[in-house]
Amino acid sequence: MTSAISLDGITKTFFQGKDDETRPGIEVLKGITLEVASGEFIALQGTSGSGKSTLLHIIGLLDRPTAGTYRLLGHDASHLDDDQQSDLRNKALGFVFQSFYLISYATALENVILPGLYSGRPRGELVARAEELLDRVGLSDRMNFKPSRLSGGQQQRVAMARAMLNKPQILLADEPTGQLDSTTSGDIMKLFHDVHDAGQTIVLVTHDEDVAREAGRIIRLHDGRIAEDVAV
């Protein structure tokens, strides 16, 4: 299978002072080597401080590694400048976070449209795509509601629709069920399976063993290293 994500010897050190590498830093990732095939559904699992969110941020081009090589969909992301990384991120990746990050004064429809505003696509096309996605996640009757009128589960559905607007090849999720009850979490995970069945690669960060087992493969991190890589 084609590799979607290829990490080779990835390290990440956070230094105590801005741009000051003369002082000892905190090494969060300690040589991560990992291949994720196109179409895989993997879970990154570990306790707080294990490095799983830092690794996801590097995969999502939201941060750069201190050392190592990262290839995303065949592109050597390690050597792209900020503008090139931003362009690749917007075209290839969709993000779902624990805290939803919806704009409070915007409707569900307006929140979903947001990632496409700088794409140059006609607004009518964006609206049609957003309406299709909100219908797919079961919110066709909530399109004009603002986040304050939506439940936590509904807000996460809006966030998932937003993540899919630009038809990303890879969906990245950081604790997407962390603020949800078990029943709502199950509904959200069903949406992830629907997305995966449609061909998307998914990398999901979770501390929850039950959620991790929804994936096809679990990468367990401990103290910045891969402790276990198992098929489910």
C-alpha positions as CSV (number, residue, x, y, z in Angstrom):
1,M,0.0,0.0,0.0
2,T,1.0,3.6,-0.6
3,S,2.5,5.4,2.4
4,A,0.5,8.4,3.6
5,I,2.7,9.2,6.6
6,S,6.4,8.4,6.9
7,L,8.4,9.4,10.0
8,D,12.1,8.6,10.4
9,G,13.9,9.3,13.6
10,I,11.6,12.2,14.7
11,T,12.6,14.0,17.8
12,K,11.2,17.1,19.5
13,T,12.9,19.2,22.1
14,F,11.3,22.2,23.8
15,F,13.9,24.7,25.0
16,Q,13.6,26.8,28.1
17,G,14.2,30.2,26.4
18,K,13.1,31.5,23.1
19,D,15.5,30.3,20.4
20,D,18.0,29.5,23.1
21,E,19.4,26.0,22.4
22,T,22.4,26.5,24.8
23,R,20.3,25.5,27.8
24,P,19.1,22.0,28.4
25,G,15.7,21.4,26.8
26,I,12.9,19.0,27.5
27,E,12.9,16.1,25.0
28,V,9.3,15.1,24.3
29,L,9.8,12.8,21.3
30,K,12.9,10.6,21.3
31,G,13.3,9.1,17.8
32,I,9.9,8.1,16.4
33,T,10.0,6.0,13.3
34,L,6.6,5.1,11.9
35,E,4.8,4.3,8.6
36,V,1.1,4.8,8.1
37,A,-0.3,3.4,4.9
38,S,-2.9,5.2,2.9
39,G,-6.4,4.2,4.1
40,E,-5.3,3.1,7.5
41,F,-7.1,4.0,10.7
42,I,-4.6,4.2,13.6
43,A,-4.9,5.3,17.2
44,L,-2.0,7.0,19.1
45,Q,-2.4,6.2,22.7
46,G,-0.5,7.0,25.9
47,T,-0.7,8.7,29.2
48,S,-0.4,12.5,29.6
49,G,3.1,13.5,28.8
50,S,3.8,10.5,26.5
51,G,4.2,12.8,23.5
52,K,1.1,11.7,21.5
53,S,-0.3,15.2,21.0
54,T,3.1,16.6,20.1
55,L,3.5,13.9,17.5
56,L,0.1,14.6,16.1
57,H,1.0,18.3,15.8
58,I,4.1,17.4,13.8
59,I,2.1,15.0,11.6
60,G,-0.4,17.9,11.1
61,L,2.3,20.4,10.1
62,L,1.4,22.5,13.1
63,D,4.9,22.1,14.5
64,R,8.3,21.1,13.2
65,P,10.5,18.3,14.6
66,T,13.8,19.1,16.1
67,A,15.4,16.3,14.1
68,G,14.4,13.5,11.7
69,T,12.6,13.3,8.4
70,Y,8.9,13.5,7.8
71,R,7.3,12.6,4.5
72,L,3.6,13.4,4.0
73,L,1.9,11.9,0.9
74,G,5.2,11.7,-0.7
75,H,6.3,15.3,0.1
76,D,9.4,15.8,2.2
77,A,7.6,18.1,4.7
78,S,10.9,18.5,6.6
79,H,12.2,20.9,4.0
80,L,9.1,22.9,3.1
81,D,8.9,26.5,4.1
82,D,6.0,27.8,6.1
83,D,3.9,28.8,3.1
84,Q,4.5,25.5,1.4
85,Q,3.6,23.6,4.6
86,S,0.4,25.7,5.0
87,D,-0.6,25.0,1.4
88,L,0.0,21.2,1.9
89,R,-1.8,21.2,5.2
90,N,-4.9,23.0,3.8
91,K,-5.1,20.6,0.8
92,A,-4.3,17.3,2.5
93,L,-5.3,17.4,6.1
94,G,-8.5,17.8,8.1
95,F,-8.5,18.4,11.9
96,V,-10.9,17.5,14.7
97,F,-10.1,18.6,18.2
98,Q,-11.5,17.9,21.7
99,S,-12.5,21.5,22.3
100,F,-14.4,21.8,18.9
101,Y,-13.0,25.4,18.2
102,L,-16.2,26.6,16.7
103,I,-16.7,30.4,16.2
104,S,-19.4,31.3,18.7
105,Y,-21.0,34.0,16.7
106,A,-21.2,32.0,13.5
107,T,-23.8,29.4,12.5
108,A,-23.0,25.8,12.0
109,L,-23.1,26.3,8.2
110,E,-20.7,29.3,8.5
111,N,-18.3,27.3,10.7
112,V,-18.2,24.5,8.2
113,I,-17.5,26.9,5.3
114,L,-14.6,28.6,7.1
115,P,-11.7,26.4,5.8
116,G,-12.7,27.0,2.2
117,L,-12.8,30.8,2.4
118,Y,-9.2,31.3,1.2
119,S,-9.3,28.5,-1.4
120,G,-10.7,30.7,-4.2
121,R,-13.7,28.4,-4.7
122,P,-17.0,30.1,-5.4
123,R,-19.1,30.7,-2.2
124,G,-22.1,28.8,-3.7
125,E,-19.9,25.7,-4.2
126,L,-18.7,26.0,-0.6
127,V,-22.3,26.4,0.7
128,A,-23.4,23.3,-1.2
129,R,-20.5,21.2,0.1
130,A,-21.1,22.4,3.7
131,E,-24.9,21.6,3.4
132,E,-24.1,18.1,2.1
133,L,-21.7,17.5,5.0
134,L,-24.0,18.8,7.7
135,D,-26.7,16.5,6.2
136,R,-24.3,13.6,6.3
137,V,-23.6,14.1,10.0
138,G,-27.3,14.4,10.8
139,L,-27.5,18.2,11.3
140,S,-29.5,19.3,8.3
141,D,-32.1,20.9,10.6
142,R,-29.4,22.7,12.7
143,M,-27.5,24.5,9.9
144,N,-28.5,28.0,11.1
145,F,-27.9,27.3,14.8
146,K,-25.0,28.9,16.6
147,P,-22.8,26.7,18.8
148,S,-24.5,27.9,22.0
149,R,-27.7,26.2,20.8
150,L,-26.0,22.9,20.0
151,S,-25.1,20.0,22.4
152,G,-21.5,18.9,22.7
153,G,-22.1,16.0,20.4
154,Q,-23.7,18.3,17.8
155,Q,-20.8,20.7,18.0
156,Q,-18.3,17.9,17.4
157,R,-20.4,16.8,14.4
158,V,-20.1,20.4,13.0
159,A,-16.3,20.2,13.6
160,M,-16.1,16.9,11.7
161,A,-18.1,18.4,8.8
162,R,-15.7,21.4,8.8
163,A,-12.7,19.0,8.8
164,M,-14.1,17.3,5.6
165,L,-14.9,20.5,3.6
166,N,-11.7,20.4,1.5
167,K,-11.9,16.7,1.0
168,P,-8.7,15.9,2.8
169,Q,-6.9,12.6,2.3
170,I,-6.0,12.4,6.0
171,L,-8.1,13.2,9.0
172,L,-6.3,14.0,12.3
173,A,-8.2,13.9,15.6
174,D,-7.0,14.9,19.0
175,E,-9.2,13.4,21.8
176,P,-12.4,13.9,19.8
177,T,-14.6,12.2,22.3
178,G,-12.8,13.6,25.4
179,Q,-15.7,15.9,26.3
180,L,-18.5,13.6,25.4
181,D,-20.6,11.0,27.3
182,S,-20.3,7.3,26.2
183,T,-23.4,7.3,24.1
184,T,-22.4,10.4,22.2
185,S,-18.9,9.1,21.9
186,G,-20.2,6.0,20.2
187,D,-22.1,8.2,17.7
188,I,-19.0,10.2,16.9
189,M,-16.9,7.1,16.4
190,K,-19.5,5.8,14.0
191,L,-18.9,8.9,11.9
192,F,-15.2,8.2,12.0
193,H,-15.8,4.7,10.7
194,D,-18.0,6.2,7.9
195,V,-15.2,8.5,6.9
196,H,-12.7,5.7,7.0
197,D,-14.9,3.4,4.9
198,A,-15.0,6.2,2.3
199,G,-11.2,5.9,1.9
200,Q,-9.7,8.5,4.3
201,T,-6.7,7.8,6.4
202,I,-7.3,8.6,10.1
203,V,-4.9,9.3,12.9
204,L,-6.7,9.6,16.2
205,V,-5.1,10.5,19.6
206,T,-6.9,9.1,22.6
207,H,-6.1,8.0,26.2
208,D,-9.3,5.9,26.1
209,E,-8.6,2.2,25.5
210,D,-12.1,1.5,24.2
211,V,-11.8,4.4,21.7
212,A,-8.4,3.2,20.7
213,R,-9.7,-0.3,19.9
214,E,-12.1,1.3,17.3
215,A,-9.0,1.8,15.1
216,G,-7.4,-1.0,13.1
217,R,-4.0,-0.4,14.7
218,I,-2.8,1.1,18.0
219,I,0.5,2.9,18.5
220,R,1.2,3.2,22.2
221,L,3.7,5.9,23.3
222,H,5.6,6.0,26.5
223,D,8.1,8.8,27.4
224,G,8.4,9.9,23.8
225,R,9.0,6.5,22.3
226,I,6.9,3.9,20.6
227,A,6.3,1.3,23.3
228,E,4.0,-0.9,21.3
229,D,2.6,-1.1,17.7
230,V,-0.3,-3.6,17.5
231,A,-3.0,-4.5,15.0
232,V,-6.5,-4.6,16.6
